[in-house]
Amino acid sequence: MAIFLTKESKVLVQGMTGAEGMKHTRRMLAAGTRIVGGVNPRKAGRTVDVDGTPVPVFGSVGAAMAATGADVTVVFVPPPFAKAAVVEAIDAAIALAVVITEGIPVHDAVAFHAHARGSSTRIIGPNCPGLISPGQSNAGIIPPDIAPAPGRIGLVSKSGTLTYQLMHELRDIGFSSAVGIGGDPVIGTTHIDCLTAFEEDPDTELIVLIGEIGGDAEERAAAHIARHITKPVIGYIAGFTAPEGKTMGHAGAIVSGSSGTAAAKKEALEAAGVSVGSTPTEAAALARARLVPGALPPNPRASIA
């Protein structure tokens, strides 16, 4: 099992013929993703050879869906044009839009998220690495070789880099799905959405949640965990040493006064029964101790809730 993305998913790439789109199309195809088309209005009707795989290019998401049955799109369109690309995907009623593009203006992100409200389209991102269901499909830029086999852990993360690190450290256990939701101030799919999906997935036994300083998403996730999640959750919060008032890494990773600090988020998660590691490696060790008989926590004082 997996969440949001399976081996049956048929994937489009908006912006496939650009440099980044083509590079990651190659990687997704190599990972076994069913890429059924690219979208570029200026190159509609062409077929692009991607390392021996012919991929047709369509003029619109709607035309591509009609011809291929696609239900996922991955957006590599540059920031000035990303809003129009996402709105087009929403209007075509595609099930999942994975917005990789970094640097989309906040007002554009607000606009396309508002446009998606009440629609049938789930948005992941923007400014995210996408999602991967190992052994099934990969939609985005997560390197598939860091955790090549499916397993029992569900991962939701604001940080792309920490997604990769946790997947690498726990690769022997494996993941049902890993979802990089992005760290911008305005995103589509949230920690809570993924927690709910992993709770309902019978093959996910443990959830790893990675957060960052800034905003209150982790505090809201903690409240949701306390009320609705029965599976064990391991957490890590990036940014304990971040200086106040300085954006760190993501546009949404900024602390103002006492709001959005790593300490406050850690406290809220621990109050909900989440074991929170002080480093990514410690968080991985906490997860391993829950799932592997005889594995030890990272230190004698570590709490395995």
C-alpha angles and dihedrals in degrees: 000000000000139000126254094341129057140161087270094059114116110211134206125193116215106204092020095148094057121093097260094038093052094045093053094039086061091050094047092049090049088053091056099258114157099236106182102175152345128235123223120137091207094054101038115148096030126115117218121208108224107189091317097322115110111222119187120223119221132197096231142011090247093055091047092050092049092052100040110020090239116179101177132054128190113205119215094158116137116260098259091057101032096093092057091047093052093045089051090053091048092049089052088055096234111175099229132023116188108197109200097168116118124209099034108159112255093237090055091050090049089051098052094042089052089048089054094053108115093008128115093246123104113204123207113194145315108226092019138128092235125229140293134199100195114233090014117054144335123207111183137007104313107130104244095207095066091075108008099169130065119247149154105289127093114203129197118178143170090205125069094198093050090047088059094045096050092045090051094047092049098035093119090061094040136205136266089206137337118208124193103200097182132240103247119124091251119042136158113224112040139201088262093054091053094043089054093048093048091048088057095044108096094206096054109090101169135021126216115201121194118192139171139212117279133061125021102271093117093049090052089047089052091054090049092049092051092053106033116014119088098172120088115267127203119196143195128184119202120213110048091143098041114129117241116264096016122114109232120203099314129051090242095049100095131119121215115188112310094336122107099004122159091236093055092049092048090050093051093049094047090050087057091054098262117143105225121200121217090219133021090253091052090050089052090050091051090052092048092050090056096049107030116066111235095014112137127227114248093264138002092259096052113120118224101196 
